[in-house]
Amino acid sequence: MIEQIVWAEKYRPKTLDDCILPAATKQQLKDMVKSGNITHLLMTGSAGTGKTTAARAIIADMDGEFLFINSSLENGIDTIRTKVMQYSSSVSLEGKPKFVLFDEFDGVSRNSQQALRGIIEEFKNIRFFFTGNYKNQIIDAIVSRTISIDFSIPNAERSKLQTQFFKRVVEILKTENVEFETKTVVELITKHFPDNRRILNELQRYSAGGKIDSGILIDQAKNNMSELIVALKEKNFPEMRKWVSKNGDIEPQTIFRELYDMASEQMKPACIPQLVMTLADYGYKSTHSVDQEILVAAALTEVMAGVQWK
């Protein structure tokens, strides 16, 4: 069986020139590389906006070598004390600049972050790059030792960047010999931009059928709710929060209705009345709430705590 390569990795930009980023952010990073004056960097912003890709591109443009830490999997203090310490205390055999790239660093425990602070101070020859969605989850001692780069998309550049990404997606689909409806691809990009990784993942998953058509939008909605239900059943608050964040385009009432419709099939009868009351309460609050994301997260937290699943 031939292993399929994930498109988001297969077509990941290799240099800063190839990255689709806001003009000011891209120029700031390119100026750093050109000057050779690279310091520790903290790159924050919503999922799929190119933080990790930009970090890798900087290292490639600097002809550097790096240790990659997926902090969603390796977030304990043992990783800091062994893996990172061993790498930081070694010398590049080829004389290349050395980097440590912590992906999703906002998931690292505070104790582990404190331990890393000492390594940063001790090994001046290593540059540390951190990516994450939530800057407020990173301790001040790390933030103060980095240059913070915000990967949010300015409204004035949103349309331009969407167009650039659309052109790249079209190239990918043609390379992969996938038929597509232009209107559907545009709708998908508009719906999920700037989460470019998610867009590529959805396109690749649906392309197994041989063609990208309007069915992807219906299929995607069903798949999204399945992901949420798994998080609720496992009482996995971090995953639920991520789901809410990346599905901010879905109206709260739509989410609540989906939960209501599936209640009798997936939930134990005794807890359904309370579920209905919770959904009705938050449905009313949604018409007055300023921050819809927090409201949905609060509603789902109550569902998570109170519902018993079959």
BAVO-77369 format. One record per residue (C-alpha): x, y, z. Coordinates in Angstrom, 1 decimal, decimal comma. Layout:
REM BAVO-77369
[[X; Y; Z]]
...
REM end
This chain:
REM BAVO-77369
[[0,0; 0,0; 0,0]]
[[1,4; 3,4; -1,0]]
[[1,4; 5,9; 1,9]]
[[-0,4; 9,1; 1,1]]
[[1,5; 12,3; 1,9]]
[[-0,5; 15,0; 3,6]]
[[-0,9; 17,9; 1,2]]
[[-0,2; 20,5; 3,9]]
[[3,2; 18,9; 4,3]]
[[3,8; 18,0; 0,7]]
[[3,2; 21,5; -0,5]]
[[4,5; 23,4; 2,5]]
[[6,4; 26,5; 1,4]]
[[10,2; 26,1; 1,8]]
[[11,3; 29,7; 1,8]]
[[9,9; 33,0; 3,1]]
[[9,4; 34,2; -0,5]]
[[7,0; 31,4; -1,0]]
[[5,0; 32,0; 2,2]]
[[1,6; 33,6; 2,0]]
[[1,7; 36,2; 4,8]]
[[0,6; 39,8; 5,4]]
[[3,1; 42,2; 3,7]]
[[4,4; 43,8; 6,9]]
[[4,9; 40,4; 8,7]]
[[6,7; 38,9; 5,7]]
[[9,0; 41,9; 5,3]]
[[9,9; 42,0; 9,0]]
[[11,0; 38,3; 8,9]]
[[12,9; 38,8; 5,6]]
[[14,7; 41,8; 7,0]]
[[15,8; 39,7; 10,0]]
[[17,1; 37,0; 7,8]]
[[18,9; 39,5; 5,5]]
[[20,6; 41,1; 8,5]]
[[21,6; 37,8; 10,0]]
[[20,3; 39,2; 13,3]]
[[17,9; 36,5; 14,3]]
[[16,8; 36,4; 17,9]]
[[14,3; 34,2; 19,8]]
[[10,9; 34,5; 18,2]]
[[7,3; 34,0; 19,5]]
[[4,8; 33,6; 16,7]]
[[1,2; 33,6; 17,7]]
[[-2,1; 33,7; 15,9]]
[[-5,0; 31,4; 14,9]]
[[-4,6; 27,9; 13,6]]
[[-3,3; 27,4; 10,0]]
[[-2,0; 31,0; 9,5]]
[[1,6; 29,9; 8,6]]
[[3,4; 30,3; 11,9]]
[[5,2; 27,0; 11,8]]
[[5,8; 27,2; 8,0]]
[[7,4; 30,7; 8,5]]
[[9,6; 29,4; 11,3]]
[[10,8; 26,5; 9,2]]
[[11,3; 28,9; 6,2]]
[[13,5; 31,3; 8,3]]
[[15,7; 28,4; 9,3]]
[[16,0; 27,2; 5,7]]
[[16,8; 30,7; 4,5]]
[[19,5; 30,9; 7,2]]
[[20,8; 27,5; 6,1]]
[[20,4; 26,3; 9,7]]
[[19,6; 23,0; 11,4]]
[[16,9; 22,6; 14,0]]
[[15,3; 20,4; 16,7]]
[[11,5; 20,2; 16,2]]
[[9,3; 19,7; 19,3]]
[[5,6; 19,0; 18,8]]
[[4,5; 20,4; 22,1]]
[[1,0; 18,9; 21,8]]
[[2,8; 15,5; 22,2]]
[[6,0; 16,4; 24,0]]
[[5,0; 18,9; 26,6]]
[[6,5; 17,6; 29,8]]
[[9,5; 18,7; 31,8]]
[[11,5; 15,6; 30,8]]
[[11,5; 16,8; 27,2]]
[[13,1; 20,0; 28,3]]
[[15,7; 18,4; 30,6]]
[[16,8; 15,7; 28,2]]
[[16,0; 16,3; 24,5]]
[[16,3; 20,0; 24,4]]
[[19,3; 20,2; 26,8]]
[[21,2; 17,5; 24,8]]
[[20,6; 19,3; 21,5]]
[[21,4; 22,7; 22,9]]
[[24,7; 21,6; 24,5]]
[[26,0; 20,1; 21,2]]
[[27,8; 21,8; 18,4]]
[[26,8; 21,7; 14,7]]
[[29,3; 19,4; 12,9]]
[[28,8; 21,5; 9,7]]
[[29,1; 24,9; 11,5]]
[[25,5; 25,8; 10,8]]
[[23,3; 28,0; 13,1]]
[[21,2; 26,0; 15,4]]
[[17,5; 26,4; 16,3]]
[[14,9; 24,8; 18,5]]
[[11,4; 25,0; 17,2]]
[[8,6; 24,5; 19,7]]
[[5,3; 24,0; 17,8]]
[[2,0; 24,7; 19,8]]
[[4,1; 25,9; 22,7]]
[[1,0; 27,3; 24,4]]
[[0,2; 23,7; 25,4]]
[[3,4; 23,3; 27,4]]
[[3,0; 23,3; 31,2]]
[[4,1; 26,4; 33,2]]
[[6,7; 24,3; 35,0]]
[[8,2; 23,1; 31,7]]
[[8,3; 26,7; 30,5]]
[[10,1; 27,8; 33,6]]
[[12,7; 25,0; 33,1]]
[[13,2; 26,2; 29,5]]
[[13,9; 29,7; 30,7]]
[[17,2; 28,5; 32,2]]
[[18,3; 26,8; 29,0]]
[[17,6; 29,9; 27,0]]
[[19,8; 31,9; 29,3]]
[[22,6; 29,3; 29,4]]
[[23,0; 28,5; 25,7]]
[[23,5; 31,8; 23,8]]
[[24,4; 30,0; 20,6]]
[[20,9; 28,6; 20,1]]
[[17,9; 30,5; 18,8]]
[[14,5; 29,4; 20,1]]
[[11,3; 29,8; 18,0]]
[[7,9; 29,3; 19,6]]
[[4,5; 29,0; 17,8]]
[[1,1; 29,0; 19,5]]
[[-2,5; 30,1; 19,2]]
[[-2,7; 31,8; 22,6]]
[[0,0; 34,2; 23,7]]
[[-1,6; 34,5; 27,2]]
[[-0,8; 30,8; 27,9]]
[[3,0; 31,6; 27,7]]
[[4,8; 32,8; 30,8]]
[[6,2; 36,4; 30,9]]
[[9,7; 35,1; 31,3]]
[[9,6; 33,5; 27,8]]
[[7,6; 36,4; 26,2]]
[[10,1; 38,9; 27,5]]
[[13,0; 37,0; 25,9]]
[[11,5; 36,9; 22,4]]
[[10,3; 39,2; 19,7]]
[[6,6; 38,6; 19,3]]
[[5,2; 38,3; 15,8]]
[[1,4; 38,5; 15,4]]
[[0,1; 36,4; 12,5]]
[[-3,4; 37,8; 12,5]]
[[-4,6; 38,9; 9,1]]
[[-5,4; 42,7; 8,6]]
[[-8,8; 43,2; 7,0]]
[[-7,2; 45,4; 4,3]]
[[-5,1; 42,4; 3,1]]
[[-7,6; 39,6; 3,6]]
[[-8,9; 39,6; 0,0]]
[[-5,5; 39,8; -1,5]]
[[-4,1; 36,9; 0,6]]
[[-7,2; 34,8; -0,2]]
[[-6,6; 35,3; -3,9]]
[[-3,0; 34,2; -3,5]]
[[-4,0; 31,1; -1,6]]
[[-6,7; 30,3; -4,2]]
[[-4,1; 30,3; -7,0]]
[[-1,9; 28,0; -4,9]]
[[-4,8; 25,6; -4,3]]
[[-5,6; 25,5; -8,0]]
[[-2,0; 24,6; -8,7]]
[[-2,1; 21,8; -6,1]]
[[-5,4; 20,4; -7,4]]
[[-4,1; 20,4; -11,0]]
[[-0,8; 18,7; -9,9]]
[[-2,8; 16,0; -8,1]]
[[-5,1; 15,6; -11,1]]
[[-8,2; 16,4; -9,1]]
[[-11,2; 17,9; -10,9]]
[[-12,8; 20,8; -9,2]]
[[-15,6; 23,4; -9,3]]
[[-14,0; 26,8; -9,0]]
[[-17,0; 28,2; -7,2]]
[[-16,8; 25,5; -4,5]]
[[-13,1; 26,0; -3,9]]
[[-13,7; 29,8; -3,6]]
[[-16,5; 29,1; -1,1]]
[[-14,4; 26,7; 1,0]]
[[-11,5; 29,2; 1,1]]
[[-13,8; 32,1; 2,0]]
[[-15,4; 30,0; 4,8]]
[[-12,2; 28,9; 6,5]]
[[-9,5; 31,4; 5,6]]
[[-7,0; 32,1; 7,1]]
[[-6,8; 28,4; 8,3]]
[[-5,0; 27,3; 5,1]]
[[-3,9; 24,0; 6,6]]
[[-7,6; 23,1; 7,3]]
[[-8,6; 24,0; 3,8]]
[[-5,9; 21,8; 2,3]]
[[-6,8; 18,9; 4,6]]
[[-10,5; 19,2; 3,7]]
[[-9,7; 19,3; 0,0]]
[[-7,4; 16,3; 0,2]]
[[-9,9; 14,3; 2,2]]
[[-12,8; 14,9; -0,2]]
[[-10,6; 14,6; -3,3]]
[[-10,6; 10,8; -2,7]]
[[-13,9; 10,8; -4,5]]
[[-12,2; 12,2; -7,6]]
[[-13,8; 15,6; -7,8]]
[[-14,2; 18,7; -5,6]]
[[-17,8; 19,8; -5,9]]
[[-20,5; 21,3; -3,6]]
[[-20,8; 18,1; -1,7]]
[[-17,7; 18,9; 0,2]]
[[-19,5; 21,7; 2,0]]
[[-22,2; 19,3; 3,2]]
[[-19,8; 16,5; 4,0]]
[[-17,6; 18,9; 5,9]]
[[-20,4; 20,1; 8,2]]
[[-21,2; 16,5; 9,2]]
[[-17,5; 15,7; 9,8]]
[[-17,1; 18,8; 11,9]]
[[-19,9; 17,8; 14,3]]
[[-18,4; 14,3; 14,6]]
[[-15,2; 15,9; 15,8]]
[[-17,1; 17,9; 18,4]]
[[-19,0; 14,9; 19,7]]
[[-15,8; 13,0; 20,3]]
[[-14,3; 15,9; 22,3]]
[[-17,6; 16,2; 24,4]]
[[-17,7; 12,4; 25,1]]
[[-14,1; 12,4; 26,2]]
[[-14,6; 15,5; 28,2]]
[[-11,6; 16,9; 26,4]]
[[-11,9; 20,7; 27,1]]
[[-8,7; 21,7; 25,1]]
[[-10,0; 19,9; 22,0]]
[[-13,5; 21,3; 22,4]]
[[-12,0; 24,8; 22,7]]
[[-9,9; 24,3; 19,5]]
[[-13,1; 23,1; 17,7]]
[[-15,0; 26,2; 18,8]]
[[-12,1; 28,4; 17,7]]
[[-11,7; 27,0; 14,2]]
[[-15,5; 26,8; 13,6]]
[[-16,2; 30,4; 14,5]]
[[-18,1; 30,8; 11,2]]
[[-20,9; 28,4; 12,4]]
[[-23,7; 30,2; 14,1]]
[[-24,3; 29,2; 17,7]]
[[-27,9; 28,4; 16,9]]
[[-26,8; 25,9; 14,3]]
[[-24,5; 24,1; 16,7]]
[[-27,2; 24,0; 19,4]]
[[-29,8; 22,6; 16,9]]
[[-27,4; 19,9; 15,8]]
[[-26,9; 18,8; 19,4]]
[[-30,7; 18,9; 20,0]]
[[-31,4; 16,8; 16,9]]
[[-28,9; 14,1; 17,8]]
[[-29,9; 13,9; 21,5]]
[[-32,3; 11,0; 21,5]]
[[-29,9; 8,9; 19,3]]
[[-26,7; 9,5; 21,2]]
[[-27,5; 10,6; 24,8]]
[[-29,2; 8,8; 27,7]]
[[-32,8; 9,8; 28,1]]
[[-32,5; 11,1; 31,7]]
[[-30,1; 13,9; 30,8]]
[[-31,9; 15,2; 27,7]]
[[-34,4; 17,5; 29,5]]
[[-31,5; 19,4; 31,1]]
[[-29,7; 19,5; 27,8]]
[[-32,8; 21,1; 26,2]]
[[-32,9; 23,7; 29,0]]
[[-29,2; 24,5; 28,6]]
[[-29,4; 24,9; 24,8]]
[[-32,5; 27,1; 25,1]]
[[-30,8; 29,3; 27,7]]
[[-27,6; 29,8; 25,6]]
[[-29,6; 30,2; 22,5]]
[[-31,4; 33,2; 24,1]]
[[-28,1; 34,5; 25,4]]
[[-26,5; 34,3; 21,9]]
[[-28,7; 37,1; 20,7]]
[[-27,2; 39,5; 23,3]]
[[-23,6; 38,2; 23,5]]
[[-20,7; 40,2; 22,2]]
[[-18,2; 37,3; 22,2]]
[[-19,9; 34,4; 20,5]]
[[-16,9; 32,1; 20,8]]
[[-16,9; 32,3; 24,6]]
[[-20,6; 31,8; 24,7]]
[[-20,4; 28,6; 22,6]]
[[-17,5; 27,3; 24,7]]
[[-19,5; 28,0; 27,9]]
[[-22,5; 26,2; 26,5]]
[[-20,5; 23,2; 25,4]]
[[-18,7; 23,0; 28,8]]
[[-22,1; 22,6; 30,4]]
[[-23,1; 20,0; 27,9]]
[[-19,8; 18,2; 28,5]]
[[-20,3; 18,2; 32,3]]
[[-24,0; 17,2; 32,3]]
[[-24,6; 14,8; 29,4]]
[[-24,3; 11,1; 29,7]]
[[-23,7; 9,4; 26,4]]
[[-25,0; 6,0; 25,2]]
REM end
